[in-house]
Amino acid sequence: MSTTTSPRPGTPAKPTKRRLPRWWWLGAMLGVLFVVSVLEVVTGADDLASSGTVRATLIALVPIMLAGLGGLWSERAGIVNIGLEGMMILGTYGAGFFGYHYGAWAGIAGALLMGALGGLVHAIATVVFGVDHIISGVAINIIALGAVQYLASLTFAGLPGGGSTQSPKLENVPSVTIGPLSDALGDLEGQDIFFLSQLAAVLRAMVTNLSLFVLLAFALLLLTYVVLWRTTFGLRLRSVGESPSAAESLGVAVLRYKFSAVLVSGAMAGLAGGFLAMVASSNYRDGQTGGRGYIGLAAMIFGNWRPTGLLAGSGLFGYTESVGLRQGGTSVHALLLGVGVLAMGLAAYQLYRRNVTQASVILGIGALVMVVWASIDTVPGDFTSITPYVITLLVLAFASQRLRMPAADGQIYRKGSAG
């Protein structure tokens, strides 16, 4: 006897949500690379997809991605972590102090521990004492900045190459190079074959002088996805961020999960700061984070509180920053054409969906970008440095309607509220 039931006559069937293929992201990356290849041909900007640009993008995106991972862990448990910037600052000092005295791997561990210390303070304030999440995060940023400046002047001044605002040169984190493959890909990149040379450039950057810290960061991204979306622990942690009362009624230790998530959040942010000190630079320096903690938070929001989206947001910011620093105005001018065409396509899509207002706004922005692109030959240097921030704001504005934060994110929760 069959147990399946059919819908009652006259009852509309519930629409099933279409799932993307498992490897959709690979097709998306190849699609983006194809578009960049077309831009190189049309505009003559030959550095948009070079191996040097890809390598610089990896260096730029990793600290943002790690900071965003920190925010993801915290907010999936319902705790807003504005203090990522301060935890990154603690991480830069931890990498500088422990890296100088005990070596590269000790520097990475020191960055993790110092960031976790900031996470511990935030967890005690928000989870235990119920302090407003924003107030606690801002306080951590201010305290961390002052504390690290004091500690740096105390511990680095007088050391060879050190001072009150910087540490001595740190030991390099080991890197890997696959020599024969790197040489072969370099030859293919130099032949200037449409799309194949650009693809070779990307692959070459992955096998040439690749820091083990970069590999560690991507391993943590994958581990975050597996733990939060493929384990019972992750399911319980995310339930705490959606409905802590319901989770507690089912026997979940809500405060313990929140506390653990904020500790991991701080550790991730600390690693982001450590990367800046040990890979992006060669020592600790005052003001090294440059607001990347806040950018990581924006990348997390752009990614809709998911690791793959976070990676896309971090890559977007890292790529535009790297392009602006390398060939500057020429490359950014080429990107304006891509942004304008993309905006036109998005406007047509929104018009197809009958979202006339949104289509009109996007079309207006796209037309403005196209006019700017056509009226100048190169973007002035004063504007190339703000390109990543402008593009990030535009993307966040376009994506805002599809974003969904955890339902209980930012709410102060007291034990026993379920009953």
C-alpha positions in Angstrom: 0.0 0.0 0.0 1.5 3.3 -1.0 2.0 6.0 1.6 2.4 8.9 -0.8 -0.2 11.6 -0.8 -1.3 13.9 -3.6 -2.4 17.5 -3.2 -6.1 18.1 -2.7 -8.0 19.2 -5.9 -7.7 23.0 -6.3 -4.7 23.3 -4.0 -1.7 24.8 -5.7 1.5 22.8 -5.4 4.2 24.3 -3.4 7.0 25.6 -5.5 10.2 23.7 -5.0 13.4 25.7 -4.4 15.9 25.1 -7.2 19.3 24.0 -5.9 22.4 25.0 -7.7 24.7 22.2 -9.0 27.4 21.2 -6.5 30.2 22.7 -8.6 28.4 25.9 -9.7 31.2 28.0 -8.1 33.8 26.6 -10.6 31.6 27.6 -13.5 31.1 31.0 -12.0 34.9 31.5 -11.5 35.5 30.5 -15.1 32.8 32.9 -16.2 34.3 35.8 -14.4 37.7 34.9 -15.8 36.2 34.9 -19.3 34.7 38.4 -18.8 38.0 39.7 -17.5 39.8 38.2 -20.6 37.3 40.0 -22.9 38.0 43.3 -21.0 41.7 42.8 -21.6 41.1 42.4 -25.3 38.7 45.3 -25.6 40.5 47.8 -23.4 44.2 46.8 -23.8 44.7 46.6 -20.1 47.0 43.6 -19.9 47.4 43.3 -16.2 43.8 42.5 -15.2 44.4 38.7 -15.0 48.2 38.4 -14.8 49.8 36.0 -12.3 51.1 39.0 -10.4 47.6 40.4 -10.1 46.2 37.1 -8.9 49.0 36.7 -6.4 48.4 40.2 -5.1 44.7 39.5 -4.9 45.3 36.5 -2.7 47.4 38.6 -0.3 44.7 41.2 -0.2 41.7 38.9 0.2 43.0 36.6 2.9 42.9 39.0 5.9 39.4 40.2 4.8 38.2 36.6 4.4 39.6 35.6 7.8 38.0 38.6 9.5 34.7 37.8 7.8 34.9 34.2 9.0 35.3 35.6 12.5 32.1 37.6 12.0 30.3 34.6 10.4 31.0 32.4 13.4 29.9 35.0 15.9 26.8 36.2 14.1 25.6 32.7 13.3 25.4 32.2 17.0 23.5 35.5 17.4 26.4 37.8 18.6 27.3 40.8 16.5 31.0 41.3 16.5 31.9 44.9 15.6 35.2 44.3 17.6 36.8 42.4 14.7 39.0 45.3 14.0 40.4 45.4 17.5 40.9 41.6 17.5 42.9 42.0 14.3 45.0 44.7 15.9 45.7 42.3 18.8 46.6 39.6 16.2 49.2 41.9 14.5 50.9 42.4 17.8 50.8 38.7 18.7 52.4 37.9 15.4 55.0 40.5 15.8 56.0 39.6 19.4 55.9 35.8 19.2 57.1 35.7 15.6 60.2 37.7 16.4 61.1 35.8 19.5 60.1 32.3 18.6 59.7 32.0 14.8 57.0 32.0 12.1 54.7 29.3 13.4 54.9 30.7 16.9 53.9 34.0 15.4 50.8 32.5 13.8 49.9 30.8 17.1 50.5 34.1 18.9 48.2 36.0 16.5 45.5 33.3 17.1 45.8 33.5 20.9 45.8 37.3 21.0 42.7 37.5 18.8 41.0 34.8 21.0 41.8 37.0 24.0 39.8 39.8 22.4 37.0 37.3 21.6 37.0 36.2 25.3 36.5 39.7 26.5 33.6 40.2 24.0 32.1 36.9 25.0 32.2 37.7 28.7 30.7 41.2 28.1 27.9 40.1 25.7 27.1 36.5 26.7 27.7 36.6 30.5 26.8 40.2 31.4 24.4 41.0 28.6 26.2 44.2 27.4 25.0 45.6 24.1 26.9 43.9 21.3 27.8 47.2 19.5 29.0 48.9 22.6 31.1 46.0 23.6 32.7 45.7 20.1 33.5 49.4 19.9 35.0 49.4 23.3 37.2 46.4 22.3 38.4 48.3 19.2 39.4 51.3 21.3 41.0 49.4 24.1 42.9 47.1 21.7 44.3 50.0 19.8 45.6 51.7 23.0 46.8 48.5 24.6 48.8 47.4 21.5 50.4 50.8 21.1 51.6 50.7 24.7 52.8 47.1 24.5 54.7 47.8 21.2 56.5 50.8 22.7 57.4 48.6 25.7 58.6 45.5 23.9 59.9 46.6 20.5 61.7 49.8 21.2 65.4 49.2 21.5 65.4 46.0 19.5 67.4 45.9 16.2 65.1 47.3 13.5 62.3 47.8 16.0 60.7 50.9 17.5 57.7 52.2 19.4 55.5 51.8 16.3 57.0 48.7 14.6 58.6 45.3 15.4 61.9 44.1 13.9 61.7 42.1 10.7 59.9 38.7 11.2 60.8 35.3 9.9 59.0 34.5 6.7 56.2 31.9 6.7 57.3 29.0 4.5 55.9 28.9 0.9 55.5 26.3 -1.7 56.4 26.3 -5.4 55.9 23.5 -7.9 58.8 24.4 -10.2 58.1 22.5 -13.5 54.4 23.3 -13.4 55.1 26.9 -12.6 57.5 27.2 -15.6 55.1 25.5 -18.0 52.2 27.8 -16.9 54.5 30.8 -17.2 55.3 29.9 -20.8 51.6 29.6 -21.6 50.8 32.9 -19.9 53.4 34.6 -22.0 51.9 33.4 -25.3 48.9 35.7 -24.9 46.3 33.2 -26.1 42.8 34.4 -25.3 41.4 33.0 -22.1 44.0 30.1 -22.0 46.8 32.6 -21.0 44.6 34.1 -18.3 43.7 30.7 -17.0 47.4 29.8 -16.9 48.1 33.0 -15.0 45.6 32.1 -12.3 46.9 28.6 -12.0 50.5 29.8 -12.0 49.8 32.1 -9.0 48.5 29.0 -7.2 51.7 27.0 -7.6 54.4 29.7 -7.4 55.7 31.0 -4.0 52.3 30.4 -2.3 52.5 31.0 1.4 51.4 28.2 3.6 49.4 30.8 5.6 47.2 31.3 2.5 46.6 27.5 2.3 45.8 27.6 6.1 43.2 30.4 5.5 41.4 28.5 2.8 41.5 25.3 4.9 39.8 27.3 7.6 37.1 28.5 5.1 36.4 24.9 4.1 36.5 23.7 7.7 34.0 26.4 8.7 31.6 25.2 6.0 31.9 21.6 7.1 31.5 22.3 10.8 28.6 24.8 10.6 26.6 23.1 7.8 27.5 19.4 8.0 27.7 18.6 11.7 25.4 18.4 14.7 27.5 21.0 16.5 27.0 23.4 13.6 23.3 22.8 13.4 22.9 23.6 17.1 25.1 26.6 16.9 23.1 28.0 14.0 19.8 27.3 15.8 21.1 29.4 18.7 21.4 32.3 16.3 18.0 31.8 14.8 15.9 31.1 17.9 17.8 30.7 21.2 14.5 30.1 23.2 13.5 27.2 20.9 17.1 25.8 21.0 17.2 25.9 24.9 13.8 24.2 25.1 15.3 21.3 23.1 18.2 21.0 25.6 20.9 23.0 23.7 23.3 24.9 26.0 22.7 28.2 24.4 25.2 30.3 26.3 27.9 27.7 25.9 27.5 27.7 22.1 27.5 31.5 22.0 30.6 31.7 24.1 32.4 29.2 22.0 31.4 30.9 18.7 32.7 34.3 19.9 36.0 32.7 21.0 36.5 31.2 17.5 35.5 34.5 16.0 38.3 36.3 17.9 40.8 33.6 16.9 39.9 34.0 13.2 40.2 37.8 13.4 43.6 37.4 15.2 44.8 35.2 12.4 43.7 37.9 9.9 45.9 40.4 11.8 48.8 37.9 11.9 48.6 37.5 8.1 49.0 41.3 7.7 52.1 41.3 9.9 53.8 38.1 8.6 52.8 37.8 4.9 51.3 41.0 3.6 54.2 42.8 5.4 57.3 41.6 7.1 56.7 43.0 10.6 54.2 44.5 12.9 53.4 48.2 12.3 51.0 50.6 14.0 47.8 51.1 12.1 48.4 48.0 10.0 44.8 46.8 9.8 43.5 49.8 8.0 39.9 49.1 8.8 39.9 45.6 7.3 37.9 44.3 10.2 35.0 46.4 9.1 35.5 45.4 5.5 35.5 41.8 6.5 32.2 42.4 8.2 30.8 44.0 5.0 32.1 41.0 3.0 30.3 38.6 5.4 27.0 40.6 4.9 27.5 40.6 1.1 28.0 36.8 1.3 24.6 36.4 3.1 26.3 34.9 6.2 27.7 32.0 4.2 31.3 31.0 3.5 31.1 30.9 -0.3 29.5 34.3 -0.5 32.1 35.6 2.0 34.8 34.4 -0.3 33.2 36.2 -3.3 33.0 39.4 -1.3 36.5 39.2 -0.1 37.7 38.4 -3.6 35.9 41.4 -5.0 37.5 43.8 -2.6 40.9 42.2 -2.8 40.9 42.1 -6.6 39.8 45.8 -7.0 42.4 46.9 -4.4 45.2 44.9 -6.1 44.3 46.2 -9.6 44.3 49.8 -8.4 47.7 49.4 -6.8 49.4 47.7 -9.8 48.5 49.5 -13.0 46.3 52.0 -11.3 44.2 54.2 -13.5 44.5 52.1 -16.7 43.2 48.9 -15.1 40.5 50.7 -13.0 39.3 52.4 -16.2 38.9 49.0 -17.8 36.9 47.8 -14.8 34.5 50.7 -15.3 33.5 49.3 -18.6 32.8 45.9 -17.0 30.8 47.5 -14.2 28.8 49.5 -16.6 27.9 46.5 -18.8 27.1 44.4 -15.7 24.8 47.1 -14.4 23.0 47.1 -17.8 22.6 43.4 -17.6 21.2 43.5 -14.1 18.8 46.3 -15.1 17.5 44.1 -17.9 17.1 41.2 -15.5 15.2 43.3 -13.0 13.0 44.7 -15.7 12.2 41.1 -16.8 11.1 40.4 -13.2 9.0 43.6 -13.4 11.0 45.3 -10.7 10.7 48.6 -12.5 12.0 50.9 -9.7 15.1 48.8 -9.0 15.8 48.4 -12.8 15.6 52.2 -13.3 18.1 52.8 -10.4 20.6 50.2 -11.7 20.2 51.4 -15.3 20.9 55.0 -14.2 24.0 54.0 -12.3 25.2 51.8 -15.2 24.6 54.7 -17.7 26.6 57.1 -15.4 29.5 54.6 -15.2 29.5 54.2 -19.0 29.5 58.0 -19.5 32.5 58.3 -17.1 34.3 55.5 -18.9 33.8 57.0 -22.3 34.8 60.5 -21.2 38.2 59.7 -19.7 41.2 57.6 -20.8 42.5 56.8 -17.4 41.2 57.1 -13.8 43.1 59.7 -11.8 45.4 58.3 -9.0 43.4 60.0 -6.3 40.4 57.9 -7.2 41.9 54.5 -7.7 42.5 54.1 -4.0 38.8 54.4 -3.2 37.7 52.0 -6.0 37.4 49.0 -3.7 35.2 50.8 -1.2 32.9 52.3 -3.9 32.4 48.9 -5.6 31.8 47.2 -2.3 29.1 49.8 -1.4 27.5 49.4 -4.8 27.4 45.6 -4.6 26.0 45.8 -1.1 23.3 48.2 -2.3 22.3 45.9 -5.2 22.4 42.8 -3.1 20.5 44.1 0.0 17.1 42.8 -1.0 18.3 39.1 -1.0 20.1 39.2 2.3 18.8 37.4 5.4 20.6 37.7 8.7 20.2 35.2 11.5 16.8 35.9 13.1 18.2 36.4 16.6 21.4 38.2 15.6 22.2 41.0 18.0 19.6 40.1 20.6 20.6 39.9 24.3 19.7 36.5 25.6 19.4 35.4 29.3 19.4 31.8 30.4 16.0 30.5 31.1 14.2 32.8 28.7 12.7 29.8 27.0 10.4 29.0 29.8 
